[in-house]
């Protein structure tokens, strides 16, 4: 008899060569992905990258054109959405306006013909966890946006799913509520320890909530990894530019050996692992640029605009040739439009991308 007690546990979700086409339009182009039990995974990317389509395929709301979807080691391509053991939270809340909060929470369980005592237990547990127990008698029209979203999440919780699916759940909330709900959903994951897959176009949500981020573009995965790994070691120019606010600065130039000559006029040695020749792009994040009011530095730029936010200052400047530069300064600083500033670029903060936009290895 074979001993399987130490066999590796199957991933909570495994996607194998998933493809999706709508007519002649290919939307998902052969995605492979493994998600482990208890992970908080965020799909992020620009509009049209396929992240919501991929979530719908996992949920069973759409069928893949080809490929396999496995939940806990079992192929579920032909299993109906209602039988996959997943719960989905939508951007639109999708609450029944004529029902109370309690009725909204119980409706799906009643359709499953669950015993009343078990329904009450699940509702009370979810309401207490989400701090909406005092709202059970109200209708959605009597709730704030944040309260409605908690009810929508509560409706997912009472089903006790194996995986939670979130499809841009915070898009309809204002900035303050988004911040609050980000914290609450992260706390919820910490308490429930369920697997969660979260779709967003907001890279701040991705960076602050995810165990791992899946960056999508054009129906393909560009890079997968922990937030700071992707931020510090982007695989290509797209990932480097998508993660980070303000966006990474990109300066075009030419590499000769280990010397880069930028179009803006700056010439610098770069610690490139394999010196070469050709067109390259130098990337540097706004927070890594040093500002000198006395005009001294690697280069001089002209202030075109700036934003004083109290704790941080954003400076939008141009080089003499017209190339733009965004600087994030960690303190308040006196500025005027048209003012000349000295800026310094520490080489340890450089990113370098080749003509194919792939990241080039640098020695630190």
MOFENFEN-V735297 format. One record per pair of residues at least 12 apart in sequence whose ideal C-beta (glycine too) atoms are under 6 Angstrom apart, sorted by the first residue. I is the first residue (numbers start at 1). J is the second residue. If there is no record, write none. Layout:
i->I j->J
i->I j->J
This chain:
i->10 j->72
i->10 j->73
i->11 j->34
i->11 j->35
i->11 j->36
i->12 j->35
i->12 j->37
i->12 j->195
i->13 j->35
i->14 j->34
i->14 j->70
i->15 j->31
i->15 j->33
i->16 j->32
i->16 j->67
i->16 j->68
i->17 j->30
i->17 j->67
i->18 j->31
i->18 j->64
i->18 j->67
i->19 j->65
i->19 j->66
i->19 j->67
i->20 j->53
i->20 j->64
i->20 j->65
i->21 j->65
i->27 j->50
i->27 j->53
i->27 j->219
i->28 j->50
i->28 j->219
i->29 j->219
i->29 j->220
i->31 j->221
i->37 j->195
i->38 j->193
i->38 j->195
i->39 j->195
i->39 j->211
i->40 j->189
i->40 j->196
i->40 j->210
i->40 j->211
i->41 j->197
i->41 j->212
i->42 j->198
i->42 j->206
i->42 j->210
i->42 j->213
i->43 j->199
i->43 j->214
i->44 j->200
i->44 j->203
i->44 j->206
i->44 j->213
i->44 j->215
i->45 j->216
i->45 j->217
i->49 j->216
i->49 j->217
i->50 j->216
i->50 j->219
i->51 j->199
i->51 j->216
i->52 j->167
i->52 j->199
i->55 j->165
i->55 j->167
i->55 j->199
i->59 j->81
i->59 j->86
i->59 j->88
i->59 j->165
i->60 j->81
i->60 j->84
i->61 j->81
i->85 j->161
i->85 j->162
i->86 j->161
i->86 j->163
i->86 j->165
i->87 j->156
i->87 j->159
i->87 j->161
i->87 j->164
i->88 j->165
i->89 j->152
i->89 j->153
i->89 j->156
i->89 j->166
i->89 j->169
i->90 j->167
i->91 j->167
i->91 j->168
i->91 j->171
i->93 j->148
i->93 j->152
i->95 j->140
i->97 j->140
i->100 j->137
i->100 j->139
i->101 j->135
i->101 j->136
i->101 j->138
i->101 j->151
i->102 j->136
i->104 j->151
i->105 j->123
i->105 j->154
i->105 j->155
i->105 j->158
i->106 j->119
i->106 j->123
i->122 j->158
i->126 j->154
i->126 j->157
i->126 j->158
i->130 j->150
i->130 j->154
i->132 j->150
i->145 j->173
i->146 j->177
i->163 j->195
i->164 j->194
i->164 j->196
i->165 j->197
i->166 j->198
i->167 j->199
i->168 j->199
i->168 j->200
i->182 j->208
i->182 j->209
i->186 j->209
i->203 j->243
i->207 j->227
i->210 j->227
i->212 j->226
i->213 j->227
i->213 j->230
i->215 j->239
i->217 j->238
i->222 j->238
i->222 j->239
i->223 j->235
i->223 j->239
i->230 j->243
i->231 j->243
i->235 j->359
i->236 j->357
i->236 j->358
i->236 j->359
i->237 j->353
i->237 j->357
i->240 j->283
i->240 j->351
i->244 j->285
i->246 j->286
i->246 j->326
i->248 j->283
i->248 j->285
i->249 j->284
i->249 j->325
i->249 j->326
i->250 j->281
i->250 j->283
i->251 j->264
i->251 j->282
i->252 j->281
i->254 j->279
i->255 j->278
i->255 j->280
i->256 j->277
i->257 j->275
i->258 j->270
i->258 j->272
i->258 j->275
i->264 j->319
i->264 j->321
i->264 j->323
i->266 j->299
i->270 j->350
i->271 j->362
i->271 j->363
i->272 j->362
i->273 j->361
i->273 j->363
i->278 j->355
i->279 j->355
i->280 j->352
i->280 j->354
i->281 j->353
i->283 j->351
i->284 j->345
i->284 j->349
i->286 j->326
i->286 j->327
i->286 j->328
i->287 j->328
i->288 j->349
i->289 j->327
i->289 j->343
i->290 j->344
i->291 j->327
i->291 j->329
i->291 j->341
i->292 j->342
i->295 j->340
i->295 j->342
i->296 j->342
i->297 j->342
i->297 j->343
i->297 j->344
i->298 j->344
i->298 j->345
i->299 j->343
i->300 j->340
i->300 j->342
i->301 j->317
i->301 j->319
i->301 j->325
i->301 j->341
i->301 j->343
i->302 j->317
i->302 j->318
i->302 j->340
i->303 j->317
i->303 j->335
i->303 j->337
i->303 j->339
i->304 j->316
i->304 j->317
i->304 j->318
i->306 j->335
i->313 j->329
i->313 j->333
i->314 j->328
i->315 j->327
i->348 j->364
